[in-house]
Amino acid sequence: MGDRTRVAVVGGGGVGTLHIEGFQGLPERFEVVAICDVDERKARQMAEASGIPRVLTDFRELCRMPDLDVLDLCTPPHLHHEQTLRGLEAGRHVICEKPLAGSLEQVDQVIAAEKQSGRRVMPVFQYRFGHGIQKLKLLVEQGVAGRAYLTTVETAWRRRAAYYAVPWRGKWATELGGTLVSHAIHAHDLVYHVLGPARSVSARLATLVNPTESEDCVSASLEMADGSLCSLSVTMGSAAEISRHRFCFENLSAESNTAPYRNSRDPWKFTGDSPEIDGRIEELLRGFVPLAEGFAGQFYRFHEALASGAELPVTLVEARQALELITALYHSARARRPVSLPITADHPLYGGWRP
């Protein structure tokens, strides 16, 4: 692998376009050398619009392509697990959109395959790299925040019938779940990114907004491993779209902006519990070093990790934790009782949360 990492984007939808923009925003680090999609016309349109030299429609042929370092999977969710394994077998690094897989068992298979392959797999959680959440992470790591008390998260978006007209959406077999899997997974990952995992969850799920196979409204309560409490609410039926995070710590509170797809970015409001703490917050944030945000922010850190051999900016262990939370939430809602974490191989939903 030369100085520039050569990437093929797999999947010609909107997310694939955003990934291409992320890579091409870092031209000294990445070169997008191919796009692969079963719809050749769509793939050619994207390639022409973005100056990508090669178009393929066969994933197996793409895996055999010379002069390629990374497969970037932006395909429908039910394809992720198999395509990740095939990419590793072909000797490629893999970047994979959410959800990484449809079960904890599949994630564990990917973890084992990655170790055996000598290549790296990076799940995509691009919201982690917004400057607002990065600043909170800094304050927590520097010990300013103190003990966590309560966190509240709102994912209130609007999805109408036209959204679910895409054939793979709204179906267990292809989307692998409802709003827990497809929409709120990023907002919930930010809780884990700041606080670590939960040790117990309780959830109620409902399908109220659109006639899909899976949930589009969620109310959940978490007890985190650090002893703090967290409330998650999700709906795809909000006329006013917002995303909001509010963290209450011993020494400060942190509140995001409410932009539905950019709320991990600035501005965030940090309020200390005393003038002295406010001063310490201000001092630390003056030293905050902003890097690229969103997809470009994650891809920049990915390139740095490949070059140095350091830990990836998002790891398979973290993707497993995200899917472990989803598994526990589905189990709690169906069993109508709290569910403890971690989830091990003897759990009834270890092999998958789909009904």
Buried (B, 14 or more C-beta within 10 A) or exposed (E): EEEBBBBBBBBBBEBBBBBBBBBBBBEEBBBBBBBBBEEEEBBBBBBEEBEBEBBBBEBEEBBEBEEBBBBBBBBBBBBBBEBBBBBBEBEBBBBBBBBBBBBBBBBBBBBEBBEEBEBBBBBBBBBBBBBBBBBBBBBBEEEBBBEBEBBBBBBBBBBEEEBBEEEBBBBBEBBBBBBBBBBBBBBBBBBBBBBBBBBBBBBBBEBEBBEBBBBBBBBBBBBBBEEBBBBBBBBBBBEEBBBBBBBBBEBBBBBBBBBBEBBBBBEBEBEBEEEEBBEBBEEBBEEEEEEBBBBBBBBBBBBBBBEEEEEBBBBBEBBBBBBBBBBBBBBBBBEEEBBEBBBEEEBEBBEBBBE
